[in-house]
Amino acid sequence: MIDIEEPPTERTFSIVRLPKTGLKRILMDPSEKEFEPPKGLRIKESFRRIGVLNPPVIQHRNPNKLTLFPRVIYHDGVYHNGINDGKPVKYSCITRLEGFIEDGEVHLGKEEEVVFQSEVPHGDMGTEDFRVVKLEGERPIHGFVVYHDGFNARTAYVRTKGDRPYDFSRWHRFGVFFPNILAREAIDLVGIERYKKAWGDAYGEKAIADARKEEKNIPPVIYLGVKDCCPFPAKVEKDLGKGNKKYYPIPVRCLPDMQVVYVESFEDLARREFWIGVIGDLKKYVMMEREQDWEESHIGLGGSPVLLNGRNKRKYGGNYLIHYHGAKMNGGRDYKGGEAIVSRKDPQTILDRTKEPVLFATESWEQNGVEPGKIVFPTAYIPHDGLIHCFYGAGDKYVAHVTKPEEDILKPFHG
């Protein structure tokens, strides 16, 4: 259904120069509501907030209005598999809060409500890595949320109701969890050696043994994991062996690179046969591979791609800007942010890509938070009045924010 109130996919922004451009700041700090649980959270014993981070962001029809969906990491009780060992149990959930932009500054509301939290069978330990997108010509807001049980990471497809697309308290769930292929099957099936090694390291016997040492829950079935999933804002036409058809292109991350899968319906993601076909011929679906040393461990999509507007038509106008994270794990965690220009007609055509990271840890609060290391994790780029507002997780502990002029968006690129 076409949404006649939907803003055009290509907008013109006025240029506003602000003195605070380029300065990082913390938007959300877990200590502010340390013992105050979000509305609707099911608590087993007790609540203590230890991190709030990685928010996807939806910009409303009124571009000043925003909705953020941060991940909250919290402790709830001291029981591991029914045994009280005195160590707090760590869970996570996805919450919702409203905000607005005024004079280049982001202001957040006080009311915080849970939208996704721990539930069986896939999410005993909670939810994480939420991504949201407005699709061209469609009313609902589409989302992908990761459920984890202590070892498995299963991504679920959700969307808002078509009659009230901006009512984020109501999400339609389809029971679409993916990928529906066991890790051992995927390792046997994939024909690319770097994937066999990466998946063996992540899901093999040593990984399971290490998880047991850390007292993580080990489920009876180990699936291939996928994270960082978010469709491009528009369908593409492609011939996948059945003639030219229109598909939803969906970037995914099967370690260590980024791939893109194509579906006519989101329900296709739940079909085991679909994933057997993808894994069996994975080279056809590779979107971006690691290139730089700061991407040594893995890369993954940050949030919804941004369509570059008319001012950039001289070179890249009408194509997508994507932001992503690269990680280097040897010598400690080091997460940085990069950018790439992707063809609107073919998501597997990378027109340009930053050699150096555009976002990296420079502040003390971006280091050694919930997890040790230097961690910046971009999850949303929001264009507003000539600025790109970057929302990111800092130190796996805070929601942070930084801006840069939209007219400068192409300056970091090479080529």
N, C-alpha and C positions, 0 to 999 in steps of 0.2 A: 504494500500500500504506500502510495506517495504521500509524504507529509508536506502539505502546501505551506506550513509555517516554518519548515526547516530552513536554516540560513543557507545561502549559496555556498558551494564547496570552495569557491575562490573569492576571497574578500580583499578589499582595499583598506589599509590601515593608515592613519595619520601618524607621522613621525613625532614622537615626544622624547626629548632628551632629558633624562633625569639624573641628578647627581649621585643617586645611590646605585646606579647600574654597575653590575659587576661585584657588588658586595654580598657576601654570603651571610645568611642569618638563620637562626633556629626558629621554626614556626611552632613546633610541638615538642615538649620536653616531658618524658614520663614521670618526672618527679612532681609535676604540677598536679597530677591526679593519681599519685602513687598507690593509694589504698581505695580509690574510688572506681569501681568497675563500670564499664560502659552499660548503658541501658539494654536490658534483654540478655545479658550474658549469664549462662548457666554456670554456677560456681559449685564445686564439689566440697571444698573445705574452707579455703581462704583465698583472698586476692591480693596480689602485689604486682603492680605494673613495673616492668623493667626496661621496656623499649616501645617506641612508637615510630614507625618508619615506612618507607617505600610506598607512598600514596599514588595510585592512579587518580586522575582528575578529569571530570566532565565539565566542559564549559556550556552553559545553558544558552537558550535562544537569546536571552539578554546576556551579551558577552561579559558583562561585569560580574555575573553570578557564577559561582563555582560549587561543585560538590567534590569533596575529597573522600577517599576510601583507604585510610592508612591501615597498616597491619599493627596490631597491638600484641606484644610479647609479654606474658605474665606468668607468675608462679601461682599454683593452686594446689596446696597440700604437699605431703611428703611421702606418699605411698607409691611404690614402684611394684607393679604386678601384685598388689595386695599386701605388700610388706612395707612397714614404716621404717625407713633407714635414716631418717632425719635430713635427707637431701631434698630440696624443693623440686617439684615437677614443673617443667616448662611447657606451656601451651601457647598457642597464638590464635587470633581471630581477626576478622576484617570488620572495621567499623565505618560509620558514615557521619560526616559533619559538613555543615554548609559554610560557605565563605563568599567573599566578594573582593574585587580589585578596585582600589580608589587611588588615584595619583601614583600609580605604579607600585603601590603597596598591597599585599594580601592580608586580609583580616578574616579571622576564623570565628565561627560561633562557638558557644559553650556546650550545646547539647550534642552528645555523642551516643550513637545507637549501633548495636551489633547488627550486621547483615549476614555474615557467614561465620560459623564457629564449629567447634569439634562435634563430630557425629560419626556413628558407625554406618557402614563398615569401613570406609576408606579414610576417615578423618579423625581417628581417635585422639590425635595430638593437636588437631586444629587445622586452620586454613592459612594460606599465605599466597604471595605472588599474584594478586588480583590484577587483571587488565580489563579496561573498558574502552568501547569505541562506538561512535555514531556512524552508521552506515548510510551511504548516499541513497536517498529515495526510500528509506525505511524508517518507520516510527520508533520501534523499540530501541533501547540501548542494549548492546550486546556485551557479554562479559565472559571471561575465563578465570576460574579460581582454582587454586591447587589445594587439594586435601592431602594431608600426610598422616601416616600412622606410626611414625617413628623410624620408618625406613622407606616405604613406598611414597612416591609423589604422583598422585593421580589428578589430572586436570579435568575439570567439569565445565560444561558449557551452560550458561544461564542467560536470560534476558528479561528486561522489564516488560510490563503489560503494554500492548499496543494502544489501548485506549488512554493510558496514563503513563507515557514513556519516561517522565521525569519523577515518577513516584518510586524512589529508591528503597522504600520499605517493603516493596512487593517485587520479588523476582520469580519468574517462571523457571522451574527446574525440570529438565527432561530426562534425568538419569543418564545423561551422556558423559561417561567417564572414559578417558583415553590416556595413552594408547592401550588397546586391548591385545597386547602381546606380551608373553612372559619374557623376562630378561634373558634366560638361557636360550629360548627360541630365537630371539633377536640376534644374540651373539653368534649363533650357528648360521643364521640366515644372511647377515650383512656381509657384503663382499669387499668392504674397504677396511684395510688393516687398522687404521687409526681409530675407527669406531669399535672394532673388536677389542682393542686394548683398553680404550676409555671405558667401555661398558663392562669389561671384565674387572677393571679396577674399581668401578662404582658399585657393581652388583654381584661380583664373584664371591668365592668362599672367604678370601681375606677381608673383603669389605664387611661381610656378615660377621666374621669373627671380631673385627675391630668394633663393630656396632655393639656386639654383646659385651665387650669389655667396658664400653661406655654406658652399659645398662639400658640401651635403647630397645624398644619393642621390636621383635623380629616376627613379621607375619608369616603364615605358612606358605603364601604365594608371593613371589618377587616379580614385579612387573618392570618392563622398561620404563624409565622415567622421562617425562617431558615437562618442561616449564617455559615461561616467557612466551606465552601464546597470545596473539592479538591480531585480528584480521586487518588487512588494509581497508581504508574507508570505502572502497568501491570495488565492484567485481571486475574481473579481467576476462577477455576472450582468449581461449587457448585450445589447441588441438592435442588432446591426451590419448589419441588413438580412436576417438569416436566422432571425428570431425570437430569443427569449431563450435565450442559451447562456452557459456559464461559461467565462471566459477568464483567462489569466495577464495581469495588467496590468504593463507594463514601462516605467518612465520611461527616456527616452533624451535625449541632447542633440545635436540638429542646430542648430548655431550660428544665432542667439545665445540661443535660449530653451530651455525644457524641454518635451518632448512626452511622450505616453504611447501606446504601441502595445499591441494586444491580440492574443494568439495562443492557439489551442487546444493547439498543440504547439510546443515550442521550435524544432523543425526548420522551422517556417513562416518563421522569421527569415532563412533562407538563400534563400528563393524570391524571384527578381527580380520576379515579378508582385505579390507582397505589397508590396514597396517602391514599385513604380510606383503602386499604389493609395494608399499612405500619402502619398507626396510629391505626387501629383496632387490630393489633397484634404486638405492638411496642416492647415488650420484646424480640422478635426474632431478633431485629435489634440493640439492645444496644451494643455499642462497648466499651465504658469506662464510668464508673460512678465516681462521686466525692468520694474521699477517705480521703484527708487530710484537716485540718482546713483552709489552705490557698486556698482551692478550694471550700469553703463553698457555695458561691453563684452559680457559674457555671464554666464549663470548655469548651474549644473549640480548634479545630485544628489550629496550627499556619500556616504552609505552606506545600508544597509538601513533602511527606516522602522521606527519604534518604536510599538507599540500602547500608547496611554495607558491606564492601569489604572483601577480602580474609584474611587480617591480623587478623580479628576477628572470623575466622572460628572455633576456639576452643570452642566458646560458642554460639555466636549469628550471625556469618557470614552468609550472604545470606538472612537475614531478614531485616525488615525495622526499622529505627529509626524515630520516629515522635516527633515533638516538639509541645507543646500546651501551652495554657494559663489557669491559674486558677484565679478566682476572689473572693474576699471577700469584701462585700459591707457594712456590719454593721460597723459603726464607721468611714465610709469614704471609697472611692474606693481604693482597693489595688490589683493590677494585678501583677502576677508573672509567670515565665515560668518554665515548667516541661518537662520531656522527658519520652518516653516509647519505648520498643522494641516490635514490632508487627510481628506475623508470616506472612511470605510471602504467604503461602498457604491458611491461614485463617485469614482475618483481624480482626476477633472478638476474636482471641486468643492473649492475652496480655502476653508476655513471661516475661517481667520485667517492672518496673516502678519506677521512683524516688519518694522517700518519701518526701525529702526536695526539695524546688525549686532550679533550677540551674541558674536562672536569676531573679533578684529582684532589686528594686530601692536602689541605694547606693549614687547616685549623686543628687545634688540640682536640676539639669535640668531634672531629671526624675520624678519630683514632681510638682504638681500644675501648669500645663501648660494650655491648652485649657479647660481641665476639672480638678477640684480639686482632689487631692489624689496622691497616689504613683502608677505610671503606667509604666510598661514595657510590651511590646506586641510583642513577636517574630513572624516574618512572613516569614523568609527564612533561611535555613541552606545550605550553599554552600561549598562543599569540594574542596580544592585546595592546592596542594603541601604539604600534610600532616597536613593541618589546616582545621578546620570547621569555616567558616565565618558566624557569626550570625548577621542578619539584623533585627532590631526591632524598634518599635515606642516607644518613650520615652516621658512621660508626656503628651501624646496626642498632642505633639507639634513638636517633632524633629524626623528625621531619624537618628538612632544610629547604631553602629557597634562594635562588639567585637569578638575576636577569641579565640579558644583553640585548642591544638594539637589533631589531629584525634585519636592518640593512647590513649588519655585520655578519649575518649568519653564514655567508659563503666564504668569509675570509680565511678560516682555518684549512680550507681544502687545497689539495695539490692537483696537479695534472693540467 
